[in-house]
Amino acid sequence: MGTLGTSAYEALANGRVDFTLEVSTWECVNSTLLDRPQRAFRYADYGVPDQDTTFLGCNGTWLAANPEIARAFVQAAQRGYEYAANNPADAAEILIVGWV
């Protein structure tokens, strides 16, 4: 038992651990596409509410030097998330085609 932080996905993919709690995101889809499927369960099936999460991060120094680029990126990301929420089948196809 240990805490792996963000390396948990890599440890699971490499067989160093048998189990990890994760937020269902691209990693589960990608592992299936790479023929390394992971079994997962939905928290909501066990009474825990789903948690839709998004993380956009950057270096503070870069952000201070590039506020307009950062603002444009966040706005574009927001439009993309809104499109995906309103068009889930199309968004899934775009994601898979873009990464295969």
One Martini backbone bead per residue (centre of mass of N, CA, C, O) as a GRO file, in nm:
protein
  100
    1MET     BB    1   0.097   0.036   0.023
    2GLY     BB    2   0.047   0.355  -0.151
    3THR     BB    3   0.152   0.669  -0.274
    4LEU     BB    4   0.161   0.793  -0.626
    5GLY     BB    5  -0.009   0.983  -0.758
    6THR     BB    6   0.042   1.043  -1.097
    7SER     BB    7   0.188   0.746  -1.120
    8ALA     BB    8  -0.051   0.540  -1.111
    9TYR     BB    9  -0.100   0.483  -1.412
   10GLU     BB   10   0.179   0.369  -1.475
   11ALA     BB   11   0.180   0.145  -1.261
   12LEU     BB   12  -0.063  -0.005  -1.378
   13ALA     BB   13   0.044  -0.047  -1.670
   14ASN     BB   14   0.320  -0.198  -1.548
   15GLY     BB   15   0.227  -0.386  -1.287
   16ARG     BB   16   0.302  -0.260  -0.992
   17VAL     BB   17  -0.009  -0.246  -0.968
   18ASP     BB   18  -0.363  -0.347  -0.911
   19PHE     BB   19  -0.460  -0.059  -0.790
   20THR     BB   20  -0.672   0.237  -0.849
   21LEU     BB   21  -0.773   0.552  -0.797
   22GLU     BB   22  -0.988   0.717  -1.032
   23VAL     BB   23  -1.054   0.924  -1.285
   24SER     BB   24  -1.254   0.906  -1.550
   25THR     BB   25  -1.063   0.910  -1.838
   26TRP     BB   26  -0.841   0.867  -2.082
   27GLU     BB   27  -0.686   0.621  -1.964
   28CYS     BB   28  -0.907   0.405  -2.010
   29VAL     BB   29  -0.930   0.436  -2.314
   30ASN     BB   30  -0.630   0.402  -2.389
   31SER     BB   31  -0.589   0.116  -2.272
   32THR     BB   32  -0.782  -0.016  -2.475
   33LEU     BB   33  -0.636   0.075  -2.739
   34LEU     BB   34  -0.362  -0.083  -2.620
   35ASP     BB   35  -0.455  -0.362  -2.500
   36ARG     BB   36  -0.499  -0.255  -2.166
   37PRO     BB   37  -0.736  -0.319  -1.993
   38GLN     BB   38  -0.950  -0.176  -1.752
   39ARG     BB   39  -1.101  -0.198  -1.458
   40ALA     BB   40  -1.414  -0.038  -1.367
   41PHE     BB   41  -1.590   0.188  -1.152
   42ARG     BB   42  -1.870   0.351  -1.049
   43TYR     BB   43  -1.936   0.543  -0.790
   44ALA     BB   44  -2.250   0.569  -0.827
   45ASP     BB   45  -2.301   0.254  -0.784
   46TYR     BB   46  -2.206   0.325  -0.455
   47GLY     BB   47  -2.319   0.632  -0.373
   48VAL     BB   48  -2.116   0.810  -0.530
   49PRO     BB   49  -2.069   1.088  -0.668
   50ASP     BB   50  -2.000   1.228  -0.939
   51GLN     BB   51  -1.681   1.370  -1.074
   52ASP     BB   52  -1.633   1.642  -1.250
   53THR     BB   53  -1.313   1.705  -1.398
   54THR     BB   54  -1.065   1.974  -1.423
   55PHE     BB   55  -0.722   2.037  -1.546
   56LEU     BB   56  -0.542   2.344  -1.559
   57GLY     BB   57  -0.191   2.396  -1.612
   58CYS     BB   58   0.089   2.612  -1.503
   59ASN     BB   59   0.341   2.821  -1.503
   60GLY     BB   60   0.376   3.117  -1.340
   61THR     BB   61   0.585   3.254  -1.522
   62TRP     BB   62   0.442   3.206  -1.788
   63LEU     BB   63   0.175   3.340  -1.716
   64ALA     BB   64   0.291   3.628  -1.667
   65ALA     BB   65   0.407   3.639  -1.978
   66ASN     BB   66   0.106   3.490  -2.101
   67PRO     BB   67  -0.203   3.590  -2.061
   68GLU     BB   68  -0.338   3.575  -2.346
   69ILE     BB   69  -0.285   3.279  -2.408
   70ALA     BB   70  -0.422   3.164  -2.158
   71ARG     BB   71  -0.700   3.283  -2.206
   72ALA     BB   72  -0.748   3.150  -2.483
   73PHE     BB   73  -0.722   2.860  -2.387
   74VAL     BB   74  -0.950   2.856  -2.179
   75GLN     BB   75  -1.173   2.935  -2.378
   76ALA     BB   76  -1.134   2.695  -2.570
   77ALA     BB   77  -1.179   2.474  -2.361
   78GLN     BB   78  -1.464   2.555  -2.285
   79ARG     BB   79  -1.585   2.510  -2.565
   80GLY     BB   80  -1.509   2.211  -2.581
   81TYR     BB   81  -1.669   2.114  -2.332
   82GLU     BB   82  -1.943   2.210  -2.431
   83TYR     BB   83  -1.949   2.041  -2.685
   84ALA     BB   84  -1.919   1.764  -2.547
   85ALA     BB   85  -2.179   1.786  -2.374
   86ASN     BB   86  -2.369   1.830  -2.642
   87ASN     BB   87  -2.163   1.602  -2.814
   88PRO     BB   88  -2.060   1.305  -2.720
   89ALA     BB   89  -2.019   1.130  -2.974
   90ASP     BB   90  -1.841   1.327  -3.132
   91ALA     BB   91  -1.625   1.367  -2.912
   92ALA     BB   92  -1.533   1.073  -2.899
   93GLU     BB   93  -1.437   1.055  -3.192
   94ILE     BB   94  -1.229   1.281  -3.179
   95LEU     BB   95  -1.055   1.155  -2.959
   96ILE     BB   96  -0.984   0.887  -3.096
   97VAL     BB   97  -0.874   0.993  -3.368
   98GLY     BB   98  -0.654   1.188  -3.231
   99TRP     BB   99  -0.498   0.917  -3.074
  100VAL     BB  100  -0.448   0.683  -3.310
   0.00000   0.00000   0.00000
